[in-house]
């Protein structure tokens, strides 16, 4: 969450207007991270370059995410599992019979 607020400050003071966000897999707190990046900071702080006081509540959000692209995300639909061949099934059966231990 702290990194998300830091990224927001970097985006505020850079001149980037439109962004494309690439997301690998699905982060654990995805909604909270995006809301932290898009919401303004509640406190007043110094501008890192000009040393003026900055109140983010009065600033308009200059950057915008034009696209969200998910890469390698989890499929929630039905997926077929690859079946094992006859030889692999026989080998697996023998290994299970040989390594069976009674408790």
Number of C-alpha atoms within 10 A of each C-alpha: 13 9 11 16 19 13 13 21 17 13 18 17 12 11 10 12 13 12 13 11 12 11 14 11 11 12 9 8 9 11 10 12 16 14 13 19 19 16 13 18 16 9 9 11 13 11 13 12 7 7 9 10 11 15 15 17 13 8 10 9 15 13 16 13 11 10 11 11 10 13 11 9 11 9 7 6 6 6 7 6 6 6 8 8 8 8 9 11 12 11 11 11 11 12 11 11 10 9 8 9 7 4 3
